């Protein structure tokens, strides 16, 4: 380009900029990265510049935009009268200095001249795509009306020039720029010719030369429907290239890898093993992170929402992580995907409508990958307010591009004009909320099932998780345990455990099992179960030991076993199971807590119904060797309760106080009101206070925990109807600052709505307490809720999508490793299988948490504690334990759990102030008389 042209371009840029300033004065701006609240934030924080009308024609559509280093923007669109138009602009602050649009005669779908009239008819290009590389060069691809794939190239500061026709018949194409700035393309060809068979091709441009290589050939592409075929390509800049494609709606997506920049290719591989897939991939994508890690992403046809699923490879595509659900918060499923690394060191996902999308498709999507997690996606909607008509016009056919720390966007309106905007804020400001820091979920029971299938040569795909439990020891090891049944219709007959050591879970192992082989001769064997496990860890003479209780036998009696921590995942390391002392074989839902200072153990359980119904406690003062006779905590018959269930216990070792909650419920097969009750013991469980009514109604899943010595938090779930056909379950909480003598008013935990089952309270009694639960989110998806105790209430709630459909019964248990700040959960989660059915799995998930400064609770003068119920202290019963190979036993009855919110502890103080003030006024009046 000569100097005269440069001077002319500068003059044109100045004139165009003045015109843009005038247009900006006439046009108001409307931008939205999401819902109404985010829309207001966008305007207040000025995320985008004022939109500029680039076409000013009334006949423009199909725009595309690219952003090059140095904030140079390149825009293309189609004009029904003038054909393709191109314009270059330079972003400067809140303005873009645009040059005058220029025609691009060769960028056309088809050009026909009528010989009789000499009139030329132009057809628009299809699938117009544009990208800028690290040098500032621009690459353009499009399909003509014969589906020929065309290519054009513009050198930095040069002119757009026509390139070769890459293929005569393309079903789909893709283009990306790698970390080194090299252009990579892939396309699927349907035509068949000698030396050029139908198949998947890879194209690389290097040094001005275009190199084409066949990746995979198939004659089936000759008759494939273009709408069902997709292809994607990405490279890490050091020789490794991945090409992925989808051939038809019936065939699974595949990928191939090259380790030599595309000269040689591996045999095609499915995107995942059949056992790891739920449905057919309807769209595929490939990306490379700043750490040169490959991400293989696809849409699962059977998953809820957009079904975005991902695998990762850190070795150039040789090995891959298991599939995981990602970007589950997407509110719409974009047709066009692009992945770009920003100056913030994150990989950005840009989703936009197809280039030929109707004007009604107005939204784009932004999300960022930080190396471990995807952010919540931002929903982008752009528009302007016409100052003449005072009407808001939303831009359709949206396209976006990212380079460095800047975004550029282009779209068209209903009047036939193309508008452009650019970002005026940092990239992080576009994300709707902070990124959730949960690590990817791990399906523990699926790993165990795979072992069973391989080692025992039998199918276990119908197995289902019934209950979960978790505990942690002083060394930071975590023990996740769950009960497992052969099918959903059977009682649980196995206990599995997985030990978290270092930074990962070891392979799960079965530690106890019920033998049902003699079920025909022994009816009790068919009903025997291993259910409702509870786990605790203590240290005795510097030896860590696990203590396990569960509901077993045909009637649910509590059983006990123990093992040294080093032998936790070895079945022979667990002691022979023993029944705990009980007044009747009928029992349920035991819960165990260990005194961290020595050998004292407490187990609370229920006799759910009949004359002896109630809540009971047994104690061991010698690390589980012997146990006391049952101590009555609450007499269900005297209280006139129909049934009792779901006891939970917590220990305040500083005050030697036990805190218990349970559920007063109804008989099986009947309906009625239920209630949550609380009691405490100030003498190590020997005597108990009278039951205190906490909540009544359709309540469930009581939980109890201590944030610090003397501060007790209760949570539960409360279900209420919102219409004749729908209902919702919310988590409520109550807190005591004086060891259970006085309580705040019950309040809902903000944000813990539509919970589907039991929650997890996890803390270290140093003041830090965390509440989690699974809930139903938008679109019926399962979401993990998280909040942190702040001293007088709960902090902000964040949500994490589990990538599964929400089902009642999803529940969680949690443990906190205080010294490392690791919060680990194990969940009972319903997961879909490839055939569309579902199964309950044991799923682990973790995140790092940081302590917060607590706001002290208000103080008040406590009332005298309730008089303890005189329960006899019975002499210990010898229960011998043999450290040998354990036999199998059973489990039962699902449960749910609650969560917490903000609190008021000032009602008692207000009452005292009112009384004192009244007395003072009374004395003053008497003196006046």
Buried (B, 14 or more C-beta within 10 A) or exposed (E): EEEEEEEEBEEBBEEBBEBBEEBBEEBBBBBBBBEEEBBEBBBEBBBBBBBBBBBEBEEBBBBBBBBBBEBBBBBBBBBBEBBBBBBBBBBEEEBBBBBBBEEBEBBBBEBEEEEEEEEEEBBBBBBBBBBBBBEBBBBBBBBBBEBBBBBBBBBBEEEBEBBEEBBBBBBBBBBBBBBEBBBBBBBBBBBBEEEBBBBBBBBBBEEEEBEBBBBBBBEEBBEBEBEBBBBBBBBBBEEBBBBBBBBBEEBBBBBBBBBEBBEEBBEBBBBBEEEBBBBBBBBBBBBBBBEBBBBBBBBBBBBBBBBBBBBBBBEBBEEBBBBBBBBBBBBBBBBBBBBBBBEBEBBBBBBBBBBBBEBEBBBBBBBBBBEEBBBBBBBBBBBBBBEEEEEEBBBBBBBBBBBBBBBBBBBBBEEBBBBBBBBBBEBBBBBBBEBBBBBBBBBBBBBBBBBBBEEEEEEBEBBBBBBBBBBBBBEBBBBBBBBBBBEEEBBBBBBBBBBBBEEEBBEBBBBBBBEBEEBEEBEEBBBBBBBBBBBBBBBEEEEBBBBBBBBBBBBBBBBBBBBBBEBBBBBEBBBEBBBBBBBEEBBBBBBBBBBBEBBBBBBBBBBBBEEBBBBBBBBBBEBBBBBBBBBBBBBBEEBEBBBBBBBBBBBBBEBBBBBBBBBBBBEEEEEEEBBBBBBBBBEBBBBBBEBBEBBEEBBBBBBBBBBBBBBBBBBBBBBEEEEEEEEBBBBBBBBBBBBBBBBBEBBBBBBBBBBBBBBBBBBBBBBBBBBBBBBBBEBEBBBBBBBBBBBBBBBEBBBBBBBBBBBBBBBBBBBBBBEEBBBBBBBBBBBBBBEEEBBBBBBBBBBEBEEEEBEEBBEBEBEEBBEBBEBEEBEBEEBEBEBEEBEBBBBBBBBBBBBBBBBEBBEBEEEEEEEEEEEEEEEEEEEEE
